[in-house]
Amino acid sequence: MTKHTGVIVLLLSGLLTSFMAASQESKIKMTQNNQVLNAIQTMTHAFHKKDIKGVINSYEKDVAVMFEPGQAVSDPAIIKQMFEGAFQINPKFNYPNGHEVYIANNIALHIAPWVMTGKAPDGTNIKQSGLSVAVLRKQADGKWLMVLDNPHGQQLLDK
């Protein structure tokens, strides 16, 4: 083996090692992104089933939920009451443009445009849309729970 061949082998070996490490990091990020997305989808599914326990279990106990633009609610009894009130219109949420998830250590940011359809008590069809911005924290058991939930993230753009 010539001197140049040895250098080339070392460079290729270093590049391959770097590529493999980047690939492994990418796989870990994708797994964590999927876990965060699963937490959002689990909450949405519980919401569609009117499963208040499933909805509440998607949040940390000290969560802040913005049921109205610019108004954070942290009282567990009010949060429960607000969700149960929302169940009355049989809302169905879709995320037609997909989801974005960004993770830094044990904190995740979830962003997704949503469309909600439902029916008012008088039978009138309801259709609303918005931008969900949620912050989640990874728990000691590996589960991701929401800490901040703002389905009105588009509010500043609407002004």
trRosetta pair geometry for C-beta under 8 A, 3 or more apart (Angstrom, degrees):
i j d omega theta_ij theta_ji phi_ij phi_ji
1 5 4.8 -128 -168 88 83 129
1 6 5.5 99 139 -59 119 87
1 9 7.7 -23 -163 -10 137 142
2 5 4.6 99 52 3 77 103
2 6 7.1 -139 94 -5 43 86
3 6 5.9 -57 -156 33 31 112
3 7 6.7 29 150 -17 64 105
4 7 5.6 -53 -149 36 36 111
4 8 6.3 37 152 -19 67 106
5 8 5.7 -55 -148 37 32 112
5 9 6.3 34 152 -21 66 105
6 9 5.7 -52 -146 35 30 112
6 10 6.4 31 154 -18 64 105
7 10 5.7 -54 -150 37 31 112
7 11 6.3 31 152 -18 65 106
8 11 5.7 -54 -146 37 31 111
8 12 6.2 29 156 -16 66 108
9 12 5.9 -55 -144 41 29 109
9 13 6.1 33 154 -23 63 109
10 13 5.6 -54 -144 36 28 114
10 14 6.3 29 155 -19 63 106
11 14 5.8 -56 -150 37 29 111
11 15 6.3 29 153 -17 65 107
12 15 5.6 -53 -145 38 32 112
12 16 6.1 33 155 -20 66 106
13 16 5.8 -54 -146 37 29 111
13 17 6.3 30 154 -19 63 106
14 17 5.7 -54 -146 37 30 111
14 18 6.3 30 154 -18 64 106
15 18 5.7 -55 -147 38 31 111
15 19 6.2 32 154 -20 65 107
16 19 5.6 -53 -145 37 30 113
16 20 6.3 30 155 -19 64 106
17 20 5.8 -54 -146 37 29 110
17 21 6.3 29 154 -18 64 106
18 21 5.8 -56 -147 37 30 110
18 22 6.2 28 155 -17 65 107
19 22 5.8 -56 -146 39 29 109
19 23 6.1 32 153 -22 64 108
20 23 5.5 -52 -145 36 31 114
20 24 6.4 33 154 -20 64 104
21 24 5.7 -52 -148 35 31 111
21 25 6.4 31 152 -18 64 105
22 25 5.6 -53 -146 38 33 112
22 26 6.2 37 152 -23 64 105
23 26 5.6 -52 -149 34 30 115
23 27 6.5 33 151 -20 63 103
24 27 5.7 -52 -151 34 33 112
24 28 6.5 34 151 -19 65 103
25 28 5.7 -52 -150 35 34 112
25 29 6.4 34 152 -18 65 105
26 29 5.7 -54 -148 37 31 111
26 30 6.3 32 153 -20 65 106
27 30 5.7 -53 -146 36 31 111
27 31 6.4 33 153 -20 64 104
28 31 5.7 -54 -150 35 31 112
28 32 6.4 26 153 -13 65 106
29 32 5.8 -57 -146 41 32 107
29 33 6.0 36 153 -22 67 106
29 103 6.7 -177 -142 48 81 124
30 33 5.5 -50 -143 36 31 114
30 34 6.3 34 154 -20 63 104
31 34 5.7 -55 -151 36 29 112
31 35 6.6 31 150 -21 63 104
32 35 5.4 -50 -149 33 36 114
32 36 6.5 36 153 -17 66 102
32 103 5.2 -6 125 -43 131 175
32 108 7.5 -165 154 -87 102 126
32 138 8.0 -46 -147 -81 108 135
33 36 5.8 -54 -151 37 33 110
33 37 6.2 31 152 -16 66 108
33 101 4.4 143 -143 83 87 135
33 103 6.7 -128 -74 -17 69 123
34 37 5.5 -54 -142 42 32 112
34 38 6.1 40 154 -25 65 105
35 38 5.5 -50 -146 34 30 116
35 39 6.7 36 151 -24 61 99
35 142 7.7 -87 -158 161 151 88
35 144 5.6 127 134 -10 96 124
36 39 5.6 -49 -155 27 34 114
36 40 6.9 31 149 -15 64 102
36 101 4.8 140 85 -146 137 138
36 103 6.8 -158 -35 -74 145 112
36 108 4.5 -142 -112 165 142 164
36 110 6.0 -170 156 -73 114 111
36 136 5.7 165 -136 56 97 150
36 144 5.1 -103 -102 147 61 176
37 40 5.7 -53 -153 36 37 111
37 41 6.2 32 151 -15 69 108
37 99 5.7 135 -117 92 105 156
37 101 6.0 -96 -54 -46 89 144
37 110 7.5 152 -89 -122 55 120
38 41 5.6 -56 -141 42 33 109
38 42 6.0 39 156 -25 66 105
38 144 7.9 115 68 42 85 118
39 42 5.8 -50 -145 33 27 114
39 43 6.6 27 154 -17 60 104
39 58 6.4 134 178 -151 84 92
39 136 6.1 105 93 -130 154 153
39 143 7.3 122 -96 -179 115 75
39 144 4.2 -102 -42 83 154 104
39 145 6.9 -143 -157 -85 137 30
39 146 7.3 165 144 -41 122 81
40 43 5.9 -57 -154 36 30 109
40 44 6.4 29 151 -18 65 108
40 99 6.9 153 73 -125 158 149
40 110 5.6 174 -67 -172 138 162
40 112 7.4 113 173 5 155 146
40 134 6.9 153 -100 55 108 150
41 44 5.5 -52 -144 38 34 113
41 45 6.1 38 155 -22 66 105
42 45 5.8 -52 -146 36 29 112
42 46 6.4 29 153 -17 63 106
42 54 7.2 -129 158 179 86 105
42 58 6.4 172 98 -100 98 111
43 46 5.7 -55 -148 38 31 110
43 47 6.3 36 151 -23 64 106
43 54 7.4 171 -121 141 44 85
43 55 6.1 79 -156 -130 79 58
43 58 3.6 73 -91 -126 108 167
43 146 7.2 23 -66 -15 160 130
44 47 5.5 -53 -150 34 31 116
44 48 6.5 33 152 -19 64 103
44 93 5.5 -108 -145 69 110 123
45 48 5.8 -52 -150 34 32 111
45 49 6.5 21 153 -9 64 109
45 54 7.6 -76 93 148 81 143
46 49 5.8 -63 -148 45 32 106
46 51 4.2 -93 -160 69 80 112
46 53 7.8 -115 -163 78 129 54
46 54 2.9 -152 -130 113 134 122
46 55 4.8 -169 115 -57 120 63
46 57 7.8 -167 -113 49 172 96
46 58 6.8 -168 39 -35 143 124
47 50 7.5 28 -179 -77 33 33
47 51 7.6 -78 -51 45 19 75
47 54 8.0 -127 -37 97 46 106
47 55 5.5 87 -76 -94 72 115
47 83 7.4 -109 -120 -158 89 107
47 86 7.9 -30 -160 108 106 124
47 87 7.9 -147 -168 -90 65 82
47 91 7.3 -39 150 82 110 103
47 93 7.0 22 92 8 138 121
48 91 7.8 -107 -101 93 61 64
48 92 6.1 51 -117 -115 105 70
48 93 7.4 -122 -66 26 98 82
49 54 7.1 34 65 43 120 149
50 87 4.4 84 -123 -145 101 128
51 54 3.7 30 116 20 120 120
51 55 6.4 152 91 -19 68 83
52 55 5.5 -53 -146 36 34 112
52 56 6.1 30 158 -16 69 108
52 80 6.2 60 -173 -150 124 88
52 83 6.0 135 -124 105 87 126
52 84 6.0 0 -93 -75 131 90
52 87 7.8 -65 -68 -46 92 144
53 56 5.9 -56 -143 41 29 108
53 57 6.1 28 157 -19 64 112
54 57 5.8 -57 -142 39 27 111
54 58 7.0 38 153 -33 58 100
55 58 5.9 -54 -167 15 34 116
55 59 7.9 13 148 -7 60 105
55 83 5.4 159 120 -165 156 154
56 59 6.3 -70 -167 36 42 106
56 76 7.6 61 -145 -156 120 95
56 79 7.3 116 -111 116 91 117
56 80 6.4 2 -81 -92 127 90
56 83 7.6 -148 -60 30 80 161
58 145 6.5 160 167 -139 37 72
58 146 5.8 28 137 10 85 109
59 63 4.0 -37 -178 -43 121 155
59 65 7.4 -53 -109 -57 150 112
59 79 7.7 -96 61 169 166 153
59 145 5.8 98 -162 178 14 100
59 146 4.8 -45 -106 67 70 93
59 147 7.7 139 -157 -82 75 25
59 149 7.1 -72 -101 -21 114 131
60 63 5.2 142 62 -58 72 84
60 137 6.4 19 -50 44 138 117
60 145 4.7 121 -52 117 72 127
60 146 6.9 -136 3 85 78 43
60 147 5.2 12 22 -97 130 69
61 76 7.2 -26 -162 -78 73 125
62 74 6.7 3 -169 -161 57 114
62 147 7.5 5 87 -147 81 81
63 74 6.7 179 89 -129 47 70
63 79 7.2 81 81 -110 113 159
63 145 8.0 -108 -74 150 115 101
63 146 6.0 50 -125 108 127 86
63 147 5.9 -153 -113 -153 70 29
63 148 7.1 178 -159 -76 73 29
63 149 6.6 14 -179 1 119 104
64 72 4.1 -6 -176 -168 115 118
64 73 6.9 141 -158 62 60 36
64 74 5.0 -32 -97 -77 72 93
64 147 7.5 18 24 149 78 59
64 148 5.4 -5 63 -115 94 72
64 149 7.5 -177 93 30 51 67
65 72 7.2 127 60 -154 28 62
65 73 5.3 -34 66 61 82 93
65 74 7.8 152 17 -81 69 42
65 79 5.6 104 27 -124 134 106
65 82 7.4 178 100 79 132 146
65 149 4.6 -8 -116 65 77 108
65 150 7.9 177 -158 -73 42 46
66 69 6.7 44 164 -116 120 25
66 70 7.1 95 -150 12 123 14
66 71 6.2 126 -144 68 77 52
66 72 5.6 -44 -81 -91 79 57
66 73 7.4 152 -95 10 28 80
66 149 6.9 -158 22 98 72 60
66 150 4.3 27 31 -117 131 75
66 151 6.9 -161 80 29 90 65
66 152 5.7 -104 121 30 123 109
67 71 7.0 -48 55 87 72 104
67 73 5.9 9 1 4 106 134
67 82 4.8 -95 -89 -173 155 145
67 86 7.9 -138 -141 -55 112 125
68 71 4.4 15 72 40 99 124
68 152 7.3 16 165 -27 24 157
69 152 4.1 -138 -90 151 79 154
69 155 4.2 140 -143 -107 127 140
70 152 7.7 -77 -15 99 57 140
70 155 6.7 -175 -38 162 88 163
73 78 5.3 -122 -171 109 123 122
73 79 5.7 160 121 -76 115 77
73 82 6.5 104 84 -17 168 154
74 79 7.6 -17 -165 -48 13 118
75 78 4.1 62 80 15 109 111
75 79 6.6 180 86 -15 53 84
76 79 5.5 -54 -143 35 32 114
76 80 6.3 32 159 -18 65 104
77 80 5.9 -53 -150 36 29 111
77 81 6.3 29 151 -18 63 109
78 81 5.4 -55 -145 40 34 114
78 82 6.1 37 155 -23 67 105
79 82 5.8 -54 -147 34 28 111
79 83 6.5 24 156 -14 63 106
80 83 6.0 -59 -151 38 29 107
80 84 6.2 26 155 -16 66 110
81 84 5.8 -57 -144 40 29 110
81 85 6.3 33 154 -22 63 106
82 85 5.7 -54 -150 35 30 114
82 86 6.5 31 151 -20 63 104
83 86 5.5 -53 -150 34 35 113
83 87 6.7 47 149 -31 64 97
84 87 5.5 -39 -155 17 37 120
84 88 7.8 53 147 -33 56 90
85 88 6.0 -37 -173 2 42 117
86 89 6.7 -58 -172 30 49 100
86 91 6.1 -37 166 5 94 134
87 90 7.4 33 177 -77 52 40
87 91 7.7 -103 -113 19 29 90
88 121 6.8 -20 157 -67 111 96
89 118 3.7 59 140 152 101 139
89 119 6.0 179 -167 64 70 41
89 120 6.1 -14 -121 -91 104 38
89 121 7.7 -80 -92 -41 71 62
89 126 5.9 -16 -178 32 135 148
90 118 5.3 154 75 -144 62 87
90 119 5.8 7 48 32 113 91
91 116 5.0 -10 -163 -170 112 112
91 117 7.2 149 -148 77 60 35
91 118 4.1 -42 -89 -69 61 126
91 126 7.8 -57 -99 87 86 123
92 116 6.8 153 72 -152 42 60
92 117 5.4 -17 56 60 96 85
92 118 6.8 161 10 -73 67 70
93 114 5.3 -20 -162 -167 104 121
93 115 7.3 145 -153 75 54 43
93 116 5.1 -24 -95 -96 72 82
94 114 6.8 144 75 -157 42 67
94 115 5.1 -18 61 60 95 94
94 116 7.9 176 20 -81 67 37
94 117 8.0 18 1 3 106 98
95 98 6.4 77 136 -115 104 6
95 99 6.0 16 157 -58 150 86
95 112 4.6 -23 -142 172 125 127
95 113 6.8 127 -153 78 68 55
95 114 5.6 -39 -94 -99 68 71
95 115 7.9 177 -84 18 23 74
95 132 7.9 -62 -106 25 109 128
96 113 6.8 -51 53 98 80 106
96 115 5.9 27 -12 2 115 122
97 112 7.3 169 74 -161 84 67
97 113 4.7 37 36 46 123 120
98 112 6.9 -122 117 -128 37 95
99 110 6.4 -25 -168 -162 110 92
99 111 7.2 142 -163 76 59 48
99 112 4.4 -28 -107 -84 72 118
100 109 8.0 -12 112 110 91 90
100 110 7.3 152 81 -156 55 43
100 111 4.5 -11 58 60 104 99
100 112 7.0 179 20 -69 65 65
101 108 6.0 -12 -167 -172 94 114
101 109 7.1 157 -153 80 45 54
101 110 5.5 -8 -103 -103 78 72
101 111 7.9 -170 -72 24 37 68
102 108 6.8 155 81 -157 46 61
102 109 4.6 -4 56 53 98 103
103 107 7.2 156 -153 86 57 47
103 108 4.7 -22 -99 -101 79 85
103 109 7.8 -160 -72 21 38 66
104 107 5.4 -13 67 65 83 96
104 108 7.9 168 24 -85 57 40
106 137 5.9 38 139 -164 93 73
106 138 4.0 -113 -153 45 84 104
107 135 6.7 -17 -169 -170 95 98
107 136 7.4 150 -160 81 47 51
107 137 5.9 -20 -102 -104 63 70
107 138 7.7 -104 -53 4 27 85
108 135 7.1 154 81 -159 52 49
108 136 4.4 -13 60 60 104 100
108 137 7.6 -168 20 -76 78 25
108 138 7.3 88 -17 -42 105 87
108 144 6.2 -6 23 -146 139 133
109 133 7.4 -19 -169 -165 92 81
109 134 7.5 152 -158 82 46 48
109 135 5.9 -21 -101 -103 65 69
109 136 7.9 -167 -72 21 20 76
110 132 7.0 -22 116 120 96 104
110 133 7.5 158 84 -154 59 34
110 134 4.5 -10 58 61 106 97
110 135 7.8 -167 20 -76 77 22
110 136 6.4 46 -13 -10 112 113
111 131 7.0 -4 -166 178 85 98
111 132 7.0 164 -150 88 36 65
111 133 5.6 4 -106 -106 78 70
111 134 8.0 -171 -71 26 40 65
111 153 7.2 -126 -135 112 88 173
112 131 7.4 169 88 -157 32 58
112 132 4.9 -7 61 55 81 108
113 129 6.9 13 179 -180 93 104
113 130 7.3 -174 -150 101 61 32
113 131 5.3 -36 -98 -102 63 71
113 132 7.5 175 -97 15 11 77
113 154 8.0 56 -115 -56 85 125
114 129 6.4 180 92 -150 54 62
114 130 5.8 -8 56 61 93 73
114 131 7.4 159 13 -103 79 20
114 132 5.3 56 -19 -23 122 110
114 151 6.8 -46 39 -154 141 101
115 127 7.1 -8 -175 -167 94 90
115 128 7.6 166 -156 88 50 43
115 129 4.7 -19 -103 -100 67 95
116 126 7.5 -21 116 119 92 99
116 127 7.1 164 86 -150 55 43
116 128 4.9 -8 57 61 103 89
116 129 7.1 -180 16 -82 71 42
116 130 8.0 1 -1 15 108 97
117 125 7.1 -24 -163 -171 94 94
117 126 6.7 147 -160 85 45 64
117 127 5.2 -8 -103 -101 76 78
118 125 7.8 146 84 -161 38 51
118 126 4.5 -17 67 61 83 115
119 123 6.0 -21 -175 -143 114 33
119 124 6.9 147 -159 72 64 39
119 125 6.1 -39 -102 -103 71 45
119 126 6.5 -172 -88 9 17 93
120 123 6.9 -32 71 39 76 20
120 124 4.3 4 35 56 120 94
120 125 7.9 -59 5 0 85 6
120 126 5.7 112 -42 -45 83 113
130 151 5.4 78 95 155 140 79
130 152 5.6 -61 -162 -106 142 45
130 153 6.9 120 161 36 94 70
130 154 5.3 -150 -156 19 66 117
131 151 7.8 157 84 -176 33 44
131 152 7.6 45 57 178 69 16
131 153 3.8 -89 101 72 99 103
131 154 4.0 119 10 -44 110 90
132 149 7.7 -24 -160 -165 96 75
132 150 7.2 150 -155 89 49 53
132 151 4.9 -20 -101 -117 80 63
132 153 6.3 78 173 1 3 121
133 148 7.8 -22 117 118 82 107
133 150 4.8 -13 64 69 90 104
133 153 3.7 110 -13 -86 111 136
134 146 5.2 -54 -174 -128 118 113
134 148 6.4 175 -151 93 50 66
134 149 4.9 7 -114 -112 100 64
134 150 7.0 -177 -77 30 54 62
135 146 7.1 104 76 -156 47 66
135 147 5.0 -51 100 60 96 100
135 148 4.2 37 34 42 106 103
136 144 4.5 37 158 176 135 103
136 145 6.2 161 -153 81 87 26
136 146 5.2 -53 -95 -92 79 47
136 147 6.4 151 -120 2 23 85
137 144 7.2 164 79 -149 27 65
137 145 6.2 -24 58 63 76 79
137 147 5.1 59 -12 -42 107 125
138 142 6.7 -24 -171 -147 100 32
138 143 7.5 153 -153 81 57 31
138 144 5.5 -36 -95 -94 61 74
139 142 6.8 -33 72 37 77 20
139 143 4.7 -5 39 62 121 80
139 144 7.2 -164 0 -86 84 21
139 145 5.9 52 -43 0 114 110
146 149 4.9 36 166 -61 142 105
150 153 5.4 104 113 -65 107 79
152 155 4.7 44 150 -47 98 112
154 157 5.0 -61 -171 44 71 115
154 158 5.9 73 132 -31 89 104
155 158 5.8 -62 -150 32 31 112
155 159 7.4 42 153 -37 62 94
156 159 6.0 -37 -161 4 39 115
